[in-house]
Amino acid sequence: MANLELLAMLKQDVATWNKWRKNSLAIWPVLDEANLVEADIDSADLQAVDLSRADLSRASLRRVNLNRANLTGAILNGANLSRADANGTNFRKADLRLSNLQGADLSAADLRGALLNGASMIGANLSGADLDNARLERVNLLNANLRGANLHKAHLSRADLSRTNLEGANLCEANLKWANMSQANLIGANLQYASLISADLSGTNLSRTDMTMANLKKANLMSANLVETILDKANLSNCLVYGISAWELRLNGTRQSNLIITRPKESTITVDNLEIAQFIYLLLNNEKIRSVIDTIARKVVLILGRFTPERKAVLDAIREELRKRDYLPVLFDFDKPTTRDITETMRTLAHLSRFIIADLSDPKSIPLELQAVIPDLAVPVQPLLLSSQQEFSMFVDLRKKYHWVLATHQYTDINDLLASLGDKVIAPAEQKAKELEKR
C-alpha cells in the first residue's frame, strides 16, 4: 500500500517533494494503489517511484520525471502527461485512454497491453518502446517517433500516424484498418500479416518494408514509395496507386486486381499489375511518353553479335550506319547479361525492336538464344555472316518455319557490309516489318 505520509507530501507541495527526493536518493518511494485523482503534480520527480495500480485519472503530470517508474496497471485516464520524461517507464496494462502525451519521452517504455485509445501523442518519442498488443484506436501520433518500436498485434484502427517515423518498427499482425499513415516513414518496417484495409498510405515511404500476407484492400497508396518492398501474397485489390514509385518489388502470389491508376475525381481506370501501373498512366496522360513509345516501335534496331575486338568493330560500324539513317541501335552484350538470363533479356529487347540484325560470324551463344526466342517474336531477323564461314544448319530450318527470319546476307569485310547495308540488310528488314504490321 502507498506510504500515506509521502503521498500527502506529494499532493501538498511538489517543490517540497522534489527537495526531499533530492536529499533522499537511497529511498525508493512506494505509492502503489495511491489515489491521485485530479492531482496537480506538474514537474514532480517521480523517477523509479512505484505507482503500480495507482489512480491518476485526470491528473496533471506535465513535465514530470517518470524515468524507470512502475505504473503497471495504473489508471491515467484523461491525465495530462505532456512533455513528461517516461524513458524506460513500465506502463504495462496501464489505462491511458484519452490522455495527453504530446511531446512526451516514452522511449524504451513498456506499454504492453496498455490502453491508449483516443490519446494525443503528437510529437511523442516512442523509439524502442514495446507496445505489443496495446490498444491505440483513434490515437493521434502525428509526427511521433516510433523508430524500432514493437507494435506486434497492436490495435491502431483509425489512428493518425501521419508523418510518423516507424522506420524498422515491428507492426506484424497489427490492426491498421482506416489508419492515416500518410507521409509516414516505414522504411524497413515489418508489416507481415498486418491489416491495412482502407488505410491511407499516400506519400508514405515503404522502401524495403516487408508486407508479406498483409491485407491492403482499398488502401490509398497514391504517391507512395515502394522500392524493394516485399508484397508476397499480400492483397492489393482495389488500391489507389496513382503516382506511386514502384521498383524491384517482390510480388509472388500477390493479389493485384482492380488497381486504380487515376486520381479520385478522374474517370476510373484500373489495371491488374502494380509494376506497370505507373507506366500505363503515363502512357495515357503524357504525350511525350506516347511519342517515345511510338519512336521505339518504329526506330529501335537490336544488334546481336560477339563482343570480341574484331567482331565488335563490325557491330560498331553497323550501329554507326544505323544512326546515320535515323534508327536507334541497341547493341546487346551477351557476355555481360544483367540480372536476368540472356534469353529473357533478349526477348524483352526484341519485342521493343523494329527489326534485329544478328551477326552469326564466330558465334558463341547467339544462334541458340535466337532459336529460343524466334518462335515468339514476329519481329524481322536479318542474319549476317562472313562469306568465309558456313551458316548454322538450324537457321535453314528456322527460315522455313518462321517467315520473319530473312535470308542470310554474306559479306567479305566491313567495307563490303557497309556498302550493301542499305539494300541487302535494312531494306529487306523494313519490308518484312511493314508486312507484319498489316497482319
VENRA-V259721 format. One record per residue. N is the residue number from 1. PHI is phi in radians with two decimals (999 if undefined). PSI is psi in radians with two decimals (999 if undefined). Layout:
n-><N	N>
phi-><PHI	PHI>
psi-><PSI	PSI>
This chain:
n-><1	2	3	4	5	6	7	8	9	10	11	12	13	14	15	16	17	18	19	20	21	22	23	24	25	26	27	28	29	30	31	32	33	34	35	36	37	38	39	40	41	42	43	44	45	46	47	48	49	50	51	52	53	54	55	56	57	58	59	60	61	62	63	64	65	66	67	68	69	70	71	72	73	74	75	76	77	78	79	80	81	82	83	84	85	86	87	88	89	90	91	92	93	94	95	96	97	98	99	100	101	102	103	104	105	106	107	108	109	110	111	112	113	114	115	116	117	118	119	120	121	122	123	124	125	126	127	128	129	130	131	132	133	134	135	136	137	138	139	140	141	142	143	144	145	146	147	148	149	150	151	152	153	154	155	156	157	158	159	160	161	162	163	164	165	166	167	168	169	170	171	172	173	174	175	176	177	178	179	180	181	182	183	184	185	186	187	188	189	190	191	192	193	194	195	196	197	198	199	200	201	202	203	204	205	206	207	208	209	210	211	212	213	214	215	216	217	218	219	220	221	222	223	224	225	226	227	228	229	230	231	232	233	234	235	236	237	238	239	240	241	242	243	244	245	246	247	248	249	250	251	252	253	254	255	256	257	258	259	260	261	262	263	264	265	266	267	268	269	270	271	272	273	274	275	276	277	278	279	280	281	282	283	284	285	286	287	288	289	290	291	292	293	294	295	296	297	298	299	300	301	302	303	304	305	306	307	308	309	310	311	312	313	314	315	316	317	318	319	320	321	322	323	324	325	326	327	328	329	330	331	332	333	334	335	336	337	338	339	340	341	342	343	344	345	346	347	348	349	350	351	352	353	354	355	356	357	358	359	360	361	362	363	364	365	366	367	368	369	370	371	372	373	374	375	376	377	378	379	380	381	382	383	384	385	386	387	388	389	390	391	392	393	394	395	396	397	398	399	400	401	402	403	404	405	406	407	408	409	410	411	412	413	414	415	416	417	418	419	420	421	422	423	424	425	426	427	428	429	430	431	432	433	434	435	436	437	438	439>
phi-><999	-1.17	-1.28	-1.11	-1.14	-1.19	-1.09	-1.11	-1.06	-1.09	-1.19	-1.32	-2.73	-1.12	-1.08	-1.12	-1.03	-1.12	-1.15	-1.10	-1.07	-1.14	-1.64	-2.32	-1.10	-1.42	-1.72	-1.91	-1.03	-1.95	-2.18	-1.14	1.09	-1.19	-1.69	-2.14	-1.05	1.03	-1.17	-1.83	-2.25	-0.94	1.12	-1.23	-1.53	-2.03	-1.12	1.13	-1.34	-1.52	-2.02	-1.05	1.07	-1.27	-1.83	-2.01	-0.94	1.01	-1.28	-1.71	-2.18	-1.09	1.03	-1.24	-1.76	-1.91	-0.93	1.09	-1.29	-1.89	-2.07	-0.98	1.19	-1.23	-1.84	-2.19	-1.01	1.30	-1.29	-1.83	-1.99	-1.04	1.04	-1.26	-1.72	-2.12	-1.09	1.24	-1.30	-1.65	-1.92	-1.02	1.02	-1.35	-1.77	-2.02	-1.06	1.05	-1.39	-1.86	-2.09	-1.08	1.21	-1.30	-1.72	-2.01	-1.07	1.06	-1.28	-1.70	-2.06	-1.07	1.22	-1.27	-1.74	-2.19	-0.92	1.26	-1.25	-1.78	-2.15	-1.01	1.20	-1.28	-1.78	-2.06	-1.06	1.26	-1.27	-1.85	-2.02	-0.95	1.06	-1.32	-1.71	-2.24	-1.03	1.04	-1.27	-1.85	-1.99	-0.93	1.07	-1.35	-1.91	-2.07	-1.05	1.22	-1.30	-1.76	-2.07	-1.00	1.01	-1.23	-1.78	-2.16	-1.07	1.08	-1.33	-1.75	-2.00	-1.13	1.02	-1.50	-1.60	-2.06	-1.03	1.23	-1.30	-1.75	-2.02	-1.02	1.11	-1.26	-1.73	-2.10	-1.03	1.05	-1.28	-1.71	-2.06	-1.07	1.05	-1.37	-1.83	-2.06	-1.00	1.19	-1.32	-1.80	-2.08	-1.03	1.09	-1.27	-1.77	-2.12	-1.03	1.05	-1.29	-1.71	-2.01	-1.15	1.22	-1.42	-1.59	-1.93	-1.09	1.03	-1.32	-1.70	-2.03	-0.97	1.12	-1.28	-1.86	-1.92	-0.94	1.11	-1.29	-1.69	-1.90	-1.04	1.10	-1.29	-1.78	-2.05	-1.86	1.02	-1.35	-1.70	-2.19	-1.00	1.02	-1.39	-1.89	-1.92	-1.05	1.14	-1.34	-1.52	-2.19	-1.02	1.34	-1.23	-2.00	-2.08	-2.45	0.91	-1.38	-1.89	-2.26	-1.21	1.24	-1.37	-1.46	-2.21	-1.35	1.00	-1.32	-1.60	-1.67	-1.82	-1.19	-0.96	-1.61	-1.62	-1.04	-1.23	-2.19	-2.10	-2.32	-2.11	-2.61	-1.12	-1.19	-1.74	-1.02	-1.14	-1.17	-1.08	-1.10	-1.08	-1.08	-1.39	-2.05	-2.13	-1.09	-1.15	-1.11	-1.06	-1.12	-1.12	-1.07	-1.12	-1.10	-1.04	-1.09	-1.68	-2.16	-1.28	-2.17	-1.56	-1.91	-2.05	3.08	-1.42	-1.82	-1.24	-0.91	-1.20	-1.25	-1.08	-1.08	-1.16	-1.11	-1.12	-1.14	-1.09	-1.05	-1.12	-1.17	-1.14	-1.06	-1.08	-1.68	1.23	-1.64	-2.01	-1.26	-2.12	-1.72	-1.79	-1.54	-1.18	-1.33	-2.31	-1.18	-1.43	-1.18	-1.67	-1.22	-1.02	-1.07	-1.15	-1.10	-1.12	-1.07	-1.09	-1.16	-1.10	-1.19	-1.58	-1.74	-1.23	-2.76	-2.11	-1.95	-2.09	-1.47	-1.63	-1.24	0.85	-1.23	-1.96	-2.27	-1.01	-1.02	-1.14	-1.18	-1.12	-1.03	-1.34	-1.84	-0.96	-1.02	-1.74	-1.41	1.00	-2.15	-0.99	-2.07	-1.88	-1.34	-2.15	-2.73	-1.05	-1.11	-1.42	-2.00	-1.83	-1.26	-1.10	-1.10	-1.17	-1.24	-1.12	-1.15	-1.09	-1.16	-1.23	-1.48	-2.23	-1.19	-1.42	-1.55	-1.51	-1.10	-1.20	-1.66	-1.74	-2.45	-1.58	-2.77	-1.05	-1.07	-1.11	-1.12	-1.14	-1.17	-1.80	-1.03	-1.13	-1.41	-1.74	-2.09	-1.21	-1.04	-1.09	-1.15	-1.12	-1.07	-1.18	-1.07	-1.17	-1.07	-1.15	-1.14	-1.42	-1.34>
psi-><2.76	2.52	1.90	-0.60	-0.79	-0.65	-0.73	-0.72	-0.79	-0.77	-0.61	-0.80	1.93	-0.64	-0.76	-0.75	-0.83	-0.64	-0.74	-0.71	-0.69	-0.58	0.02	0.94	-0.43	-0.16	2.29	1.72	2.40	1.93	0.60	2.48	0.32	2.60	1.79	0.58	2.20	0.35	2.50	1.65	0.74	2.47	0.28	2.54	1.74	0.37	2.34	0.19	2.46	1.82	0.46	2.34	0.24	2.67	1.84	0.54	2.27	0.31	2.66	1.94	0.59	2.32	0.37	2.71	1.82	0.37	2.09	0.29	2.78	1.89	0.57	2.18	0.18	2.70	1.99	0.52	2.07	0.16	2.69	1.83	0.50	2.33	0.41	2.60	1.77	0.64	2.14	0.21	2.54	1.83	0.43	2.20	0.40	2.72	1.81	0.45	2.38	0.31	2.83	1.91	0.48	2.25	0.14	2.62	1.82	0.44	2.37	0.27	2.64	1.83	0.47	2.19	0.18	2.67	1.99	0.31	2.23	0.12	2.63	1.97	0.59	2.22	0.20	2.64	1.88	0.43	2.27	0.10	2.67	1.87	0.55	2.15	0.39	2.67	1.97	0.49	2.33	0.33	2.61	1.86	0.51	2.23	0.30	2.80	1.90	0.51	2.21	0.18	2.69	1.92	0.56	2.19	0.37	2.60	1.84	0.44	2.34	0.31	2.67	1.84	0.40	2.39	0.41	2.51	1.89	0.46	2.22	0.15	2.68	1.86	0.46	2.23	0.29	2.63	1.87	0.51	2.28	0.29	2.58	1.85	0.44	2.36	0.37	2.80	1.89	0.48	2.19	0.21	2.74	1.92	0.50	2.32	0.20	2.64	1.99	0.55	2.18	0.34	2.65	1.86	0.45	2.29	0.18	2.51	1.88	0.45	2.29	0.30	2.41	1.89	0.57	2.25	0.20	2.63	1.84	0.43	2.23	0.32	2.69	1.87	0.34	2.27	0.29	2.67	1.90	1.38	2.10	0.51	2.42	2.02	0.49	2.22	0.33	2.83	1.91	0.23	2.38	0.39	2.62	2.11	0.29	2.31	0.21	2.74	1.84	2.00	2.41	0.80	2.70	2.03	0.66	2.03	0.31	2.40	2.08	0.51	2.51	0.80	2.18	1.99	-0.03	2.86	2.76	-0.60	-0.01	2.86	2.28	2.25	2.27	2.63	2.99	0.49	2.03	-0.68	-0.48	-0.03	-0.84	-0.63	-0.76	-0.73	-0.78	-0.69	-0.64	-0.52	-0.04	1.91	-0.62	-0.69	-0.76	-0.68	-0.71	-0.78	-0.74	-0.69	-0.76	-0.81	-0.53	-0.37	-0.31	2.31	2.15	2.19	2.16	2.46	3.10	2.55	0.56	2.75	-0.74	-0.81	-0.59	-0.61	-0.68	-0.80	-0.70	-0.66	-0.72	-0.78	-0.78	-0.69	-0.66	-0.67	-0.73	-0.46	0.28	0.46	2.95	1.55	2.42	2.01	2.07	2.17	1.86	-0.50	-0.20	1.17	2.71	-2.61	-0.39	2.78	2.91	-0.79	-0.82	-0.72	-0.79	-0.67	-0.74	-0.82	-0.67	-0.70	-0.31	-0.07	2.63	-0.81	2.99	2.36	2.09	1.96	1.93	0.18	2.32	0.95	2.65	-1.11	-0.09	-0.84	-0.73	-0.72	-0.71	-0.70	-0.56	-0.51	-0.40	-0.73	-0.46	-0.03	-1.07	0.65	2.31	2.33	2.04	1.79	2.57	2.64	2.37	2.37	-0.35	-0.07	2.85	2.43	2.53	2.35	-0.52	-0.39	-0.49	-0.76	-0.72	-0.68	-0.60	-0.63	-0.56	1.93	-0.26	-0.07	1.96	2.95	2.43	2.26	2.16	2.52	2.71	-0.65	-3.07	-0.79	-0.73	-0.71	-0.82	-0.61	-0.55	0.02	-0.76	-0.88	-0.64	-0.26	-1.06	-0.81	-0.85	-0.67	-0.74	-0.74	-0.75	-0.65	-0.71	-0.64	-0.77	-0.57	-0.55	-0.24	999>
